[in-house]
């Protein structure tokens, strides 16, 4: 019998594939944006990964418009619904 890694249903993997500078990503978890709870904010370097465990609940995310600018401007919110499987978001 071979051991396999446990499956983490509802895991969302955010990966910075586009920006040379680290990019700030904000994630909220909930079925609606208005009712969503802040999960966290993470600065993701190019090639790095941030795993967010929502246990299958939809998540809302946005990123800095200009990574590293610290000007407080973010993209519009986007929704990710991992359902009963994992999801990946390339930024």
SULTA-V787390 format. One record per residue. OMEGA is omega in whole degrees, -180 to 180 (none if undefined). D_LAST is the distance of its C-alpha to the last C-alpha in whole Angstrom. Layout:
omega/d_last
OMEGA/D_LAST
OMEGA/D_LAST
This chain:
omega/d_last
-178/38
178/34
176/32
178/29
178/26
178/26
-179/24
180/22
178/21
178/19
176/16
-180/13
176/10
-178/7
176/6
179/5
-171/6
-168/6
177/8
176/11
178/12
-179/11
177/9
178/10
178/9
-179/12
173/13
-177/17
179/18
-177/21
175/22
180/22
-179/20
-179/23
-176/24
179/21
178/22
175/19
179/18
175/17
-177/14
173/13
-175/12
177/9
180/11
-179/9
-179/10
-174/10
174/10
179/11
-179/13
-179/15
-179/18
-175/19
175/22
179/21
177/21
178/18
178/15
-178/14
174/11
-179/10
175/8
176/11
178/11
-177/12
178/11
-177/14
-178/17
180/18
176/19
-180/18
-178/16
174/13
174/12
178/13
174/13
-176/12
173/14
179/13
-178/16
179/17
-178/21
177/22
-178/20
179/17
177/13
177/10
175/6
-177/4
none/0
